[in-house]
Amino acid sequence: MIRTNVLLLVLVFSVHCLPARGQQAVWHRTLADAQKQAAKDGRTLLIHFSGNSCSFCVKMDREVFSSLHVQQQLRRSVAAVYLNRDVDIAAALQYGVNRVPTDIIIYPDGTRRDLVGGKSQTQFLQLLEEARFHNLPPRPSPRPNSAPLVAQRSATRAPESTGADYRITSKPAQPVPQPISQPANFVEVDISDGPGLEGFCPVALRELRQWKRGEERFAGEYQGVIYHFCSAPARDAFLSNPGLYAPEAQGCDPVILAQDRRAVTGSVRFGVWLDGRLFLFQDAANRQAFKDAPQLYSGMRSAAGGSAAAELVSR
């Protein structure tokens, strides 16, 4: 068989697709939207940077951001945006993000804290509680026939760092903002609860190009995702070199991740091999968009600088 840079995976049998677990929308669509709300509401700005091939990022998606309580506190406490360091490269460079996950906190007075590393649900809730403490109160509505008020509040003092991973940078104070009149656009994080590759063996897929169901007794974990294998030797081969077999971005659709700021598990019905790396998609349209311009979504460029060649494969 002639090898090509991109091979579309086509199933010749029907595959049951596990539904993704929907979560309430809490993230702004863009960094600019989050900054706008923070300025208008006098809220703390929270910028969460995730990344591809990041086990702690997946762990936070599954165990922290999936919590309804965390979602409520996010909505209540901060203006938040969820970015991917490998996709939102300009923002990552702007804020000097070198490792993920990283949470950048910018208080209304301009003070900045950089929190590098994974966080438990308890730690993240504490972070939100501290952020809410620094939010500015809404500007009171003027009363008829009342004398002008004299500003008596002093500028909010910036908290001192209490952790080795926190870096604090002072910036000019922001003016007291007006409350926003309309809700901003948010996005959501949807992660499937099922095993990686929907239970198919990643070793058989790569080595044999065959979709073989794995067994739960031959299970292995990589980057927070559980995979099932056809045999113990297949599991051992995977664990010895998981990056060779596991799908990119923990199996999330890279097109949705880039365009909509959503981490959504892709389907095994729509897959692409790109230079030996496996990408999964939610539908054929996203797969085609990736095939047409893989450099926009994979962080890679073909040798010719354009779209890589594609070939349909079937049994």
Backbone bond lengths (Angstrom), bond angles and torsions (degrees), N, CA, C in turn:
res aa  C-N    CA-C-N  psi(-1)  N-CA   C-N-CA  omega(-1)  CA-C   N-CA-C  phi
1 M - - - 1.469 - - 1.527 108.87 -
2 I 1.307 117.33 136.45 1.452 121.70 178.74 1.523 108.87 -78.49
3 R 1.327 116.91 128.86 1.457 121.32 -179.89 1.520 109.76 -82.40
4 T 1.292 116.14 138.67 1.453 122.01 174.65 1.510 108.29 -127.31
5 N 1.319 116.11 164.07 1.459 119.85 -178.08 1.511 112.12 -67.29
6 V 1.325 116.11 -34.83 1.455 119.67 -176.81 1.510 109.07 -128.57
7 L 1.300 117.80 126.15 1.456 122.88 176.15 1.509 108.11 -125.24
8 L 1.310 116.87 125.75 1.452 120.40 177.09 1.511 108.54 -81.43
9 L 1.334 115.52 133.22 1.454 120.74 178.72 1.510 108.78 -89.55
10 V 1.313 117.26 123.73 1.450 121.37 -179.75 1.514 108.75 -120.75
11 L 1.299 117.26 123.52 1.456 121.25 176.76 1.521 109.06 -83.66
12 V 1.313 116.17 137.05 1.456 119.78 177.41 1.513 110.72 -101.22
13 F 1.334 115.79 10.10 1.451 119.16 174.60 1.505 107.65 -139.65
14 S 1.306 116.59 160.35 1.459 121.31 -177.35 1.510 110.22 -74.81
15 V 1.321 115.53 137.52 1.459 121.27 179.83 1.516 108.26 -121.02
16 H 1.317 115.82 132.17 1.458 120.02 176.52 1.515 109.11 -71.83
17 C 1.315 117.50 128.79 1.462 122.23 -177.16 1.517 109.34 -100.12
18 L 1.325 116.56 122.14 1.452 120.62 179.61 1.520 109.27 -75.85
19 P 1.312 118.34 131.59 1.457 119.83 -179.74 1.513 111.49 -72.53
20 A 1.326 116.07 145.62 1.458 120.44 175.52 1.514 109.68 -78.03
21 R 1.323 114.84 150.71 1.455 119.59 179.54 1.520 109.13 -83.28
22 G 1.338 117.91 114.44 1.448 121.82 -179.21 1.515 111.56 -72.37
23 Q 1.304 116.42 145.16 1.444 121.71 177.95 1.511 108.43 -131.21
24 Q 1.324 115.77 156.57 1.450 120.22 179.98 1.527 109.30 -66.28
25 A 1.333 115.25 144.85 1.456 120.22 -178.11 1.519 110.28 -75.80
26 V 1.325 116.94 127.54 1.457 120.83 -178.54 1.522 112.57 -134.33
27 W 1.297 118.71 -12.50 1.461 121.32 -174.07 1.526 110.90 -101.85
28 H 1.325 116.42 141.02 1.459 120.76 172.85 1.521 109.91 -69.11
29 R 1.313 115.29 151.81 1.462 120.02 -177.40 1.522 111.47 -68.45
30 T 1.318 118.07 -38.11 1.463 121.25 -177.90 1.521 110.08 -134.06
31 L 1.321 115.40 162.39 1.459 121.14 175.31 1.519 110.50 -62.09
32 A 1.329 116.77 -38.25 1.463 120.27 179.83 1.524 111.36 -62.42
33 D 1.339 117.47 -39.56 1.463 120.50 178.02 1.523 110.89 -63.16
34 A 1.320 116.66 -42.91 1.463 120.26 -179.96 1.524 110.65 -65.67
35 Q 1.319 117.10 -41.82 1.461 120.63 178.34 1.522 111.19 -63.33
36 K 1.318 116.23 -37.48 1.464 120.51 -179.91 1.518 110.90 -65.41
37 Q 1.338 116.83 -44.91 1.459 119.16 179.10 1.518 111.12 -65.89
38 A 1.334 116.95 -41.08 1.461 120.31 179.19 1.523 110.70 -59.51
39 A 1.334 117.11 -42.23 1.459 120.80 -179.53 1.520 111.98 -68.18
40 K 1.327 117.20 -40.03 1.461 120.70 -177.57 1.517 112.78 -73.93
41 D 1.333 115.96 -37.86 1.463 120.15 -175.11 1.519 113.68 -94.42
42 G 1.333 117.88 -7.39 1.454 119.21 -174.57 1.510 111.83 67.52
43 R 1.335 116.15 33.67 1.460 121.23 -177.82 1.522 111.88 -98.33
44 T 1.310 114.00 158.80 1.454 120.52 170.85 1.527 109.22 -69.69
45 L 1.329 116.28 137.89 1.461 122.32 176.68 1.523 108.83 -94.98
46 L 1.335 116.82 126.54 1.461 121.90 177.04 1.524 108.53 -116.53
47 I 1.329 116.22 121.33 1.460 122.20 177.83 1.522 107.55 -114.32
48 H 1.329 116.33 110.03 1.467 120.54 178.90 1.518 108.99 -97.35
49 F 1.330 116.20 120.74 1.458 122.02 176.82 1.519 109.34 -102.09
50 S 1.326 115.37 119.59 1.455 122.55 171.77 1.526 107.43 -103.22
51 G 1.332 116.94 -169.41 1.456 119.13 178.68 1.513 111.63 -169.68
52 N 1.320 116.10 163.61 1.456 121.31 176.86 1.526 110.30 -72.30
53 S 1.321 116.32 149.87 1.470 122.36 177.52 1.519 111.45 54.85
54 C 1.325 116.29 45.62 1.469 122.06 -177.93 1.519 108.56 -124.87
55 S 1.319 117.10 106.96 1.463 120.60 -176.66 1.520 112.06 -67.45
56 F 1.344 117.26 -37.75 1.457 119.77 180.00 1.529 111.01 -68.53
57 C 1.346 116.65 -30.83 1.468 120.01 177.16 1.525 110.05 -65.39
58 V 1.322 116.39 -45.25 1.461 120.65 178.54 1.522 110.34 -63.44
59 K 1.319 116.52 -39.82 1.465 120.81 179.65 1.527 110.76 -62.06
60 M 1.340 117.33 -41.35 1.468 119.95 178.13 1.524 110.72 -67.63
61 D 1.344 117.13 -39.21 1.464 119.81 177.57 1.527 110.83 -59.18
62 R 1.311 116.18 -43.06 1.461 121.25 -174.81 1.527 112.59 -78.56
63 E 1.327 117.48 -40.51 1.456 120.63 -169.35 1.525 114.20 -104.40
64 V 1.323 118.15 -19.22 1.467 120.78 -177.86 1.525 110.77 -110.42
65 F 1.334 116.81 -59.93 1.460 119.95 -173.72 1.524 113.06 -72.82
66 S 1.319 118.49 -14.81 1.463 121.01 176.71 1.521 112.14 -79.68
67 S 1.333 117.93 -11.96 1.465 122.27 -178.01 1.526 110.82 -74.65
68 L 1.323 116.68 128.18 1.465 120.26 177.61 1.521 110.99 -61.95
69 H 1.329 116.84 -35.79 1.468 120.02 179.33 1.523 110.66 -65.08
70 V 1.327 117.01 -42.42 1.458 120.25 177.37 1.520 110.29 -63.65
71 Q 1.323 117.61 -41.59 1.460 120.92 179.10 1.527 111.29 -62.05
72 Q 1.332 116.78 -41.34 1.462 120.59 178.00 1.521 111.21 -62.80
73 Q 1.333 116.29 -42.99 1.458 119.98 -178.94 1.526 111.51 -70.77
74 L 1.314 117.59 -33.93 1.462 120.20 174.29 1.522 110.58 -60.01
75 R 1.329 115.27 -48.05 1.462 120.38 -178.80 1.526 111.34 -64.66
76 R 1.313 115.88 -34.28 1.465 121.15 -176.30 1.529 112.82 -80.76
77 S 1.328 116.81 -30.49 1.458 119.93 -165.29 1.521 115.20 -102.35
78 V 1.330 118.06 -36.45 1.461 120.24 -168.41 1.521 111.38 -139.95
79 A 1.323 114.88 168.50 1.464 122.20 165.28 1.519 105.72 -99.33
80 A 1.331 116.99 110.69 1.463 121.05 -167.98 1.522 112.01 -116.12
81 V 1.323 115.03 146.49 1.459 121.41 174.78 1.526 107.95 -139.24
82 Y 1.332 116.00 141.01 1.471 123.80 -178.08 1.518 107.78 -108.43
83 L 1.336 117.14 113.99 1.455 121.98 -177.97 1.526 110.67 -117.85
84 N 1.325 115.23 157.31 1.460 121.98 175.87 1.522 108.14 -111.51
85 R 1.319 116.37 119.64 1.465 120.47 -176.82 1.520 112.12 -57.48
86 D 1.327 117.49 -33.35 1.456 121.14 -176.77 1.521 112.81 -82.27
87 V 1.322 116.77 -10.12 1.463 121.70 178.48 1.525 110.43 -111.35
88 D 1.327 116.56 -48.23 1.470 122.16 179.65 1.528 108.76 -88.38
89 I 1.317 114.97 65.03 1.459 120.68 -171.89 1.529 111.24 -65.60
90 A 1.326 117.55 -39.59 1.460 120.40 -178.54 1.528 111.09 -61.80
91 A 1.331 116.24 -43.79 1.467 119.59 179.05 1.521 110.98 -66.27
92 A 1.335 116.74 -39.34 1.465 120.05 178.75 1.524 110.89 -62.39
93 L 1.322 117.07 -40.75 1.459 120.52 177.40 1.523 111.05 -68.27
94 Q 1.326 116.35 -39.76 1.462 120.73 -179.62 1.523 111.66 -59.54
95 Y 1.334 116.17 -40.48 1.463 120.06 -176.76 1.530 112.67 -99.98
96 G 1.319 117.16 5.78 1.454 120.13 175.65 1.513 114.45 65.21
97 V 1.331 116.95 37.91 1.463 121.21 -178.16 1.526 109.40 -84.47
98 N 1.323 115.95 115.83 1.462 121.61 -179.85 1.517 112.77 -109.47
99 R 1.336 116.74 -24.14 1.459 121.04 -178.90 1.519 109.43 -129.58
100 V 1.312 115.76 152.98 1.460 121.22 177.30 1.526 109.20 -131.16
101 P 1.337 115.72 153.53 1.459 126.73 -3.32 1.526 112.19 -73.85
102 T 1.321 115.94 147.72 1.460 123.27 175.05 1.519 108.62 -133.00
103 D 1.322 116.17 133.75 1.465 121.91 173.84 1.516 108.21 -112.37
104 I 1.317 115.80 120.73 1.462 121.65 177.52 1.520 108.07 -102.64
105 I 1.322 115.74 123.30 1.459 122.53 -177.89 1.519 108.04 -111.54
106 I 1.316 117.53 123.81 1.461 122.30 177.40 1.524 107.78 -122.48
107 Y 1.336 115.86 110.55 1.456 121.45 -178.57 1.526 110.48 -74.78
108 P 1.331 118.17 162.88 1.468 120.59 -178.52 1.524 114.08 -58.86
109 D 1.356 118.16 -25.14 1.467 119.59 178.94 1.524 112.20 -84.15
110 G 1.330 117.39 2.28 1.453 121.16 177.35 1.510 115.12 97.03
111 T 1.335 118.04 -8.56 1.457 120.24 178.41 1.523 110.30 -67.18
112 R 1.312 115.48 139.30 1.468 121.04 -176.20 1.525 110.72 -121.30
113 R 1.330 115.26 139.60 1.458 122.00 173.43 1.526 108.60 -126.79
114 D 1.312 116.71 135.16 1.462 122.29 176.51 1.526 108.22 -111.06
115 L 1.326 116.99 117.18 1.460 122.64 -178.99 1.521 108.14 -110.83
116 V 1.319 116.16 106.51 1.462 122.01 -174.69 1.519 109.89 -99.90
117 G 1.326 116.29 131.13 1.457 121.09 175.93 1.514 112.33 117.34
118 G 1.340 115.65 163.79 1.456 121.21 178.68 1.513 111.78 -68.24
119 K 1.322 115.65 153.00 1.460 121.61 -178.29 1.519 109.66 -133.49
120 S 1.313 115.20 144.34 1.454 120.36 174.71 1.522 108.91 -78.34
121 Q 1.318 116.18 170.22 1.457 120.12 177.93 1.523 110.68 -60.53
122 T 1.326 117.41 -41.46 1.465 121.14 179.36 1.523 111.03 -62.82
123 Q 1.319 117.26 -44.21 1.459 120.78 179.95 1.524 111.51 -65.03
124 F 1.330 116.98 -39.70 1.458 119.32 -179.12 1.524 111.09 -69.42
125 L 1.327 117.12 -37.67 1.461 120.07 177.10 1.527 110.80 -64.81
126 Q 1.316 117.70 -37.11 1.457 120.85 176.64 1.523 110.30 -64.38
127 L 1.327 115.96 -39.71 1.458 120.92 176.58 1.528 110.75 -59.08
128 L 1.329 116.63 -43.92 1.464 120.85 -179.90 1.520 111.46 -67.46
129 E 1.329 117.27 -36.73 1.462 120.84 178.44 1.527 110.38 -63.44
130 E 1.321 116.68 -42.83 1.460 120.37 177.45 1.526 110.99 -64.58
131 A 1.326 116.32 -39.35 1.463 120.16 179.65 1.522 110.84 -63.72
132 R 1.332 116.75 -43.15 1.463 120.21 -179.64 1.526 111.30 -63.81
133 F 1.323 116.89 -33.18 1.464 120.99 179.47 1.523 111.27 -61.18
134 H 1.330 116.82 -31.39 1.463 120.93 -176.82 1.526 113.05 -90.83
135 N 1.332 118.14 -5.26 1.459 119.67 178.87 1.515 110.50 -63.69
136 L 1.320 116.09 145.79 1.456 120.81 177.66 1.523 110.12 -80.48
137 P 1.345 117.73 144.31 1.467 119.33 177.31 1.520 110.36 -70.19
138 P 1.333 118.05 150.99 1.470 120.59 177.25 1.518 110.76 -59.57
139 R 1.314 116.69 144.15 1.464 120.75 177.87 1.518 109.01 -68.42
140 P 1.347 119.09 127.14 1.467 120.79 -178.80 1.521 111.51 -67.78
141 S 1.337 115.06 147.71 1.463 120.19 177.46 1.521 109.37 -71.20
142 P 1.336 119.07 139.68 1.471 121.20 -179.82 1.520 111.40 -66.45
143 R 1.343 116.59 141.38 1.458 121.88 178.08 1.521 110.05 -95.76
144 P 1.332 117.64 144.20 1.471 120.75 178.97 1.518 110.59 -62.72
145 N 1.372 116.03 141.30 1.461 123.26 174.67 1.524 112.82 58.74
146 S 1.292 117.49 23.98 1.461 119.50 178.44 1.513 109.29 -101.04
147 A 1.327 115.93 147.31 1.453 121.27 179.96 1.518 109.93 -72.43
148 P 1.326 116.89 152.66 1.467 119.16 178.98 1.522 111.09 -59.75
149 L 1.289 115.51 141.53 1.454 120.75 178.93 1.517 109.80 -86.59
150 V 1.323 115.93 144.12 1.454 121.63 177.16 1.517 108.20 -95.43
151 A 1.293 115.43 126.75 1.466 118.71 -178.92 1.514 109.92 -65.47
152 Q 1.329 115.80 123.08 1.450 120.94 -177.55 1.517 112.54 -116.26
153 R 1.340 115.80 -15.54 1.459 117.67 -177.23 1.520 110.35 -75.57
154 S 1.286 116.82 132.27 1.460 121.26 174.62 1.514 108.80 -83.56
155 A 1.310 115.09 162.54 1.467 119.39 -179.68 1.515 110.39 -62.31
156 T 1.329 115.05 142.49 1.463 120.19 179.41 1.519 110.00 -65.92
157 R 1.316 115.33 129.95 1.460 119.97 179.41 1.519 109.85 -79.01
158 A 1.311 114.85 142.12 1.462 119.73 -179.90 1.515 110.24 -77.63
159 P 1.318 118.19 138.05 1.462 120.52 177.75 1.511 110.68 -71.76
160 E 1.316 115.94 153.15 1.449 120.74 176.46 1.513 110.00 -87.16
161 S 1.321 115.49 149.86 1.459 120.10 -179.39 1.511 110.75 -69.66
162 T 1.342 115.58 141.89 1.456 120.69 178.63 1.512 112.31 -117.59
163 G 1.334 117.59 3.25 1.461 120.53 -178.29 1.512 111.23 -132.06
164 A 1.317 116.50 151.25 1.462 120.41 -177.01 1.515 112.23 -67.02
165 D 1.331 117.12 -24.83 1.463 120.55 -177.47 1.518 112.85 -86.15
166 Y 1.337 118.72 -3.47 1.451 121.32 -176.01 1.528 109.16 -91.16
167 R 1.325 116.58 130.27 1.453 121.68 174.35 1.518 107.47 -117.48
168 I 1.333 117.67 128.47 1.459 122.34 -174.67 1.523 109.32 -111.77
169 T 1.305 115.94 130.93 1.450 121.88 177.34 1.519 108.87 -130.90
170 S 1.317 117.36 125.85 1.457 120.98 -179.75 1.518 109.73 -84.81
171 K 1.329 115.12 143.42 1.456 122.05 177.81 1.525 108.59 -135.92
172 P 1.340 118.26 163.40 1.459 119.75 179.57 1.513 111.81 -57.45
173 A 1.331 115.72 144.57 1.461 120.84 -178.27 1.518 110.46 -66.92
174 Q 1.305 115.92 147.52 1.456 122.54 178.36 1.531 109.31 -87.98
175 P 1.336 119.44 147.03 1.464 120.85 173.81 1.515 111.09 -67.74
176 V 1.340 116.07 155.23 1.458 120.55 177.99 1.515 108.59 -63.16
177 P 1.334 118.84 120.67 1.465 121.29 -172.25 1.515 113.48 -90.02
178 Q 1.329 115.39 166.40 1.450 123.17 173.70 1.516 109.17 -91.51
179 P 1.344 118.92 148.17 1.465 120.15 176.00 1.517 110.74 -67.20
180 I 1.333 116.56 147.23 1.456 119.67 179.82 1.518 110.04 -75.37
181 S 1.323 116.10 151.53 1.458 120.52 -175.92 1.518 112.27 -92.56
182 Q 1.342 117.88 -23.32 1.451 120.89 -177.33 1.523 109.42 -132.59
183 P 1.322 117.49 149.35 1.464 119.16 176.90 1.518 110.88 -66.36
184 A 1.327 115.80 144.84 1.459 120.54 180.00 1.523 110.57 -82.68
185 N 1.314 115.41 168.69 1.461 120.18 177.14 1.519 110.14 -78.19
186 F 1.325 116.53 132.72 1.452 121.33 179.31 1.523 109.17 -119.97
187 V 1.314 114.91 167.43 1.454 120.65 173.55 1.510 108.07 -127.82
188 E 1.318 117.30 173.19 1.447 120.87 -176.10 1.521 111.47 -130.02
189 V 1.332 114.75 163.80 1.459 121.99 178.36 1.516 107.88 -116.13
190 D 1.322 117.31 117.77 1.465 122.49 -179.25 1.527 108.91 -120.67
191 I 1.323 116.75 115.34 1.457 121.30 -179.84 1.520 108.74 -123.03
192 S 1.324 116.60 132.33 1.456 120.55 179.17 1.518 110.85 -71.17
193 D 1.342 115.85 144.14 1.460 121.43 177.67 1.524 112.24 -84.09
194 G 1.326 118.47 -13.97 1.456 121.84 -173.20 1.517 112.72 -76.56
195 P 1.329 117.01 175.23 1.466 120.73 178.47 1.518 111.46 -67.75
196 G 1.335 115.75 157.53 1.451 120.61 177.55 1.515 111.97 -59.86
197 L 1.340 116.68 147.17 1.469 123.10 -177.21 1.523 111.63 56.35
198 E 1.342 115.67 25.71 1.462 122.19 177.39 1.524 112.06 54.51
199 G 1.329 116.18 31.64 1.452 120.86 175.52 1.516 115.24 93.36
200 F 1.336 118.17 -4.25 1.458 120.34 177.64 1.529 110.22 -79.42
201 C 1.309 115.68 152.40 1.464 121.96 -176.68 1.531 110.29 -78.79
202 P 1.336 118.91 116.63 1.466 120.36 -178.84 1.524 113.48 -68.02
203 V 1.333 117.72 -26.22 1.465 120.28 179.30 1.529 110.31 -71.78
204 A 1.327 117.15 -44.79 1.466 120.34 177.23 1.518 111.05 -63.09
205 L 1.322 116.73 -34.56 1.459 120.15 -179.87 1.525 110.88 -65.88
206 R 1.314 116.61 -45.08 1.463 118.82 -177.66 1.525 112.41 -76.36
207 E 1.317 117.00 -44.94 1.458 119.81 -173.79 1.528 112.87 -78.01
208 L 1.332 116.68 -36.44 1.465 120.80 -174.66 1.525 113.19 -112.53
209 R 1.343 116.54 -9.41 1.467 121.67 -172.90 1.529 110.12 54.72
210 Q 1.331 115.09 42.31 1.461 121.00 179.23 1.525 109.42 -126.40
211 W 1.335 114.18 141.00 1.466 120.09 176.88 1.527 108.06 -89.79
212 K 1.311 116.19 100.42 1.458 121.91 179.54 1.526 109.41 -116.80
213 R 1.330 114.65 130.31 1.459 119.11 178.39 1.528 110.52 -66.44
214 G 1.329 115.71 131.95 1.445 120.12 174.12 1.516 110.89 -84.81
215 E 1.309 116.09 170.87 1.456 122.14 179.01 1.526 109.27 -113.93
216 E 1.325 114.56 141.55 1.459 119.58 -176.89 1.527 111.94 -62.11
217 R 1.323 116.55 -28.70 1.471 119.10 -179.84 1.529 111.46 -69.79
218 F 1.344 116.94 -20.28 1.461 120.90 174.96 1.534 108.12 -107.75
219 A 1.305 116.28 69.86 1.463 121.80 -175.55 1.524 110.21 -108.56
220 G 1.310 115.27 149.12 1.458 121.83 176.65 1.514 109.56 -147.22
221 E 1.329 116.83 152.09 1.464 121.53 -176.38 1.518 110.70 -114.02
222 Y 1.321 115.00 140.21 1.461 121.06 174.95 1.519 108.52 -147.15
223 Q 1.338 116.66 124.42 1.458 123.52 178.55 1.523 111.54 54.25
224 G 1.316 116.06 41.21 1.451 120.98 176.35 1.512 115.42 79.51
225 V 1.327 118.34 3.06 1.464 122.69 -179.15 1.530 108.91 -112.18
226 I 1.330 116.77 133.53 1.457 122.45 177.52 1.527 109.28 -91.07
227 Y 1.331 116.97 129.32 1.460 122.33 177.10 1.528 109.40 -116.23
228 H 1.327 116.09 146.40 1.461 122.40 176.16 1.528 109.24 -106.17
229 F 1.333 116.28 144.11 1.462 121.22 -174.72 1.522 110.76 -126.54
230 C 1.336 114.92 158.99 1.463 120.47 -178.40 1.520 112.38 -73.43
231 S 1.323 116.66 -24.96 1.457 120.07 -175.73 1.518 109.39 -158.26
232 A 1.325 115.11 168.57 1.460 120.11 176.69 1.529 111.63 -64.89
233 P 1.349 119.61 -41.76 1.470 118.90 176.77 1.531 112.78 -60.62
234 A 1.334 117.15 -37.42 1.464 119.68 177.77 1.523 110.43 -64.81
235 R 1.320 116.51 -41.97 1.465 120.38 177.57 1.526 110.78 -61.92
236 D 1.321 116.77 -43.41 1.463 120.34 -179.11 1.527 111.32 -65.39
237 A 1.331 116.20 -37.91 1.467 119.79 177.47 1.525 110.56 -63.18
238 F 1.320 116.14 -40.97 1.463 120.90 178.80 1.520 110.65 -63.32
239 L 1.327 117.17 -49.53 1.460 121.04 -175.85 1.525 112.35 -66.52
240 S 1.324 116.79 -24.13 1.463 119.53 177.94 1.524 112.18 -76.61
241 N 1.333 117.18 -22.92 1.466 121.65 179.26 1.522 109.29 -154.23
242 P 1.341 118.20 67.00 1.472 120.55 -172.77 1.518 113.88 -63.98
243 G 1.337 117.11 -31.41 1.455 119.08 -179.80 1.513 113.52 -63.27
244 L 1.328 116.91 -21.02 1.463 120.98 179.30 1.519 111.86 -75.31
245 Y 1.326 116.94 -29.23 1.465 121.11 -171.36 1.535 114.17 -109.73
246 A 1.313 117.81 -31.12 1.467 120.64 -173.70 1.523 110.83 -73.02
247 P 1.334 118.26 145.35 1.467 120.60 176.00 1.519 111.01 -67.33
248 E 1.317 115.86 154.50 1.455 121.14 179.61 1.526 111.06 -68.21
249 A 1.337 115.23 153.09 1.472 122.76 176.06 1.519 112.14 54.96
250 Q 1.337 116.20 35.87 1.459 122.17 -179.47 1.526 112.20 55.45
251 G 1.326 116.61 28.07 1.453 121.15 178.21 1.510 114.80 83.63
252 C 1.340 118.15 6.99 1.468 120.68 179.32 1.529 110.33 -79.65
253 D 1.328 115.74 150.02 1.460 122.60 -179.99 1.531 109.11 -68.53
254 P 1.344 119.65 114.25 1.460 120.68 -177.07 1.522 113.86 -68.69
255 V 1.324 117.57 -25.37 1.466 120.06 179.04 1.527 110.35 -70.83
256 I 1.327 117.01 -46.06 1.462 120.43 177.16 1.519 110.24 -63.85
257 L 1.317 116.61 -39.29 1.456 120.97 179.81 1.517 111.10 -61.00
258 A 1.329 116.84 -41.68 1.457 120.89 -177.77 1.524 112.42 -77.39
259 Q 1.327 117.11 -41.70 1.459 120.45 -172.81 1.521 113.55 -85.62
260 D 1.330 117.25 -38.22 1.460 120.86 -171.84 1.519 114.33 -113.43
261 R 1.326 117.75 0.88 1.466 121.34 -178.19 1.523 110.99 57.59
262 R 1.316 116.67 40.05 1.462 121.42 179.37 1.522 109.45 -125.98
263 A 1.329 115.73 134.99 1.462 121.03 175.16 1.522 107.88 -96.51
264 V 1.327 116.46 99.79 1.461 122.79 -175.07 1.527 109.00 -121.68
265 T 1.318 116.76 129.35 1.454 121.10 -179.47 1.526 111.01 -63.56
266 G 1.339 117.15 129.79 1.451 121.61 177.44 1.517 111.59 -78.91
267 S 1.330 115.90 169.43 1.461 122.42 -178.58 1.523 110.49 -103.64
268 V 1.338 116.04 145.33 1.465 119.65 176.84 1.525 111.51 -69.18
269 R 1.318 118.47 -11.61 1.463 120.83 176.52 1.517 111.85 -72.64
270 F 1.337 116.73 -18.59 1.459 120.58 -175.80 1.525 108.58 -131.97
271 G 1.327 116.10 91.52 1.459 120.71 -178.04 1.511 112.16 -127.09
272 V 1.312 116.56 158.51 1.460 123.04 179.06 1.523 108.98 -139.94
273 W 1.322 116.33 133.88 1.458 121.69 168.05 1.522 107.76 -92.84
274 L 1.310 117.35 125.40 1.465 122.16 175.96 1.523 108.11 -127.52
275 D 1.334 116.65 108.20 1.464 121.81 -179.55 1.524 111.58 49.86
276 G 1.320 115.73 44.53 1.454 120.81 177.23 1.511 115.25 82.10
277 R 1.324 118.15 3.40 1.459 122.64 179.27 1.525 109.25 -108.88
278 L 1.311 116.09 136.98 1.458 121.81 -176.73 1.522 110.50 -98.64
279 F 1.342 116.22 127.27 1.458 122.84 176.01 1.526 108.55 -119.49
280 L 1.322 116.66 140.58 1.463 122.32 178.91 1.523 110.06 -116.16
281 F 1.343 115.80 148.82 1.460 121.48 -175.11 1.520 110.51 -133.05
282 Q 1.330 115.42 159.55 1.455 121.30 179.42 1.517 112.09 -75.55
283 D 1.328 117.74 -32.16 1.461 120.01 -176.60 1.528 110.11 -153.85
284 A 1.334 114.93 174.99 1.465 120.95 -177.71 1.523 112.03 -67.08
285 A 1.336 117.15 -32.22 1.463 120.27 -179.32 1.529 110.96 -64.18
286 N 1.317 116.60 -43.95 1.463 119.47 178.41 1.527 111.09 -66.77
287 R 1.320 116.08 -37.82 1.458 119.56 177.21 1.526 110.73 -61.86
288 Q 1.323 116.96 -41.44 1.456 120.55 179.66 1.524 110.91 -67.21
289 A 1.344 116.83 -40.10 1.465 120.15 177.98 1.525 110.76 -60.45
290 F 1.308 116.31 -39.90 1.458 120.90 177.80 1.524 110.77 -66.81
291 K 1.337 116.44 -43.46 1.465 120.69 -179.51 1.524 111.37 -62.05
292 D 1.344 116.63 -36.21 1.456 120.94 -178.64 1.528 112.39 -71.57
293 A 1.319 117.07 -33.56 1.471 120.43 -177.28 1.524 110.32 -147.40
294 P 1.327 117.90 68.77 1.468 119.79 -176.02 1.512 113.51 -62.39
295 Q 1.340 117.81 -26.42 1.451 120.04 -177.84 1.529 112.22 -65.53
296 L 1.326 117.28 -21.03 1.461 120.45 179.78 1.521 112.10 -75.37
297 Y 1.315 117.08 -23.36 1.460 120.26 -171.23 1.529 113.79 -119.93
298 S 1.306 118.29 -21.03 1.464 120.14 -174.79 1.513 113.47 -103.93
299 G 1.337 117.14 -10.09 1.453 119.82 -175.83 1.516 112.71 75.43
300 M 1.356 117.54 10.76 1.463 122.62 -179.10 1.524 109.74 -123.51
301 R 1.315 115.97 153.60 1.461 121.33 175.27 1.523 108.91 -123.61
302 S 1.312 115.41 146.23 1.462 118.41 177.51 1.523 109.60 -71.98
303 A 1.308 115.63 165.40 1.462 119.43 -177.41 1.516 111.63 -61.20
304 A 1.339 116.82 -30.58 1.465 120.87 -179.69 1.512 112.09 -83.13
305 G 1.330 117.28 -7.52 1.444 120.52 179.64 1.505 113.63 85.49
306 G 1.317 119.02 -0.67 1.452 121.83 -179.98 1.501 111.01 -121.23
307 S 1.332 116.24 -153.56 1.456 120.38 179.11 1.521 110.32 -70.74
308 A 1.327 115.72 139.10 1.460 119.87 178.92 1.521 109.98 -75.56
309 A 1.340 115.73 155.14 1.455 120.06 179.83 1.519 110.26 -67.66
310 A 1.325 116.35 148.99 1.460 120.72 -177.20 1.519 109.61 -129.49
311 E 1.323 115.30 149.26 1.464 120.07 178.41 1.517 108.80 -147.61
312 L 1.323 116.16 129.54 1.455 120.69 176.54 1.520 109.58 -72.74
313 V 1.317 115.85 140.93 1.458 121.18 -179.46 1.512 108.47 -127.19
314 S 1.327 117.00 134.65 1.460 121.14 176.20 1.517 108.80 -145.04
315 R 1.317 116.37 165.55 1.459 120.25 177.60 1.518 110.50 -97.76
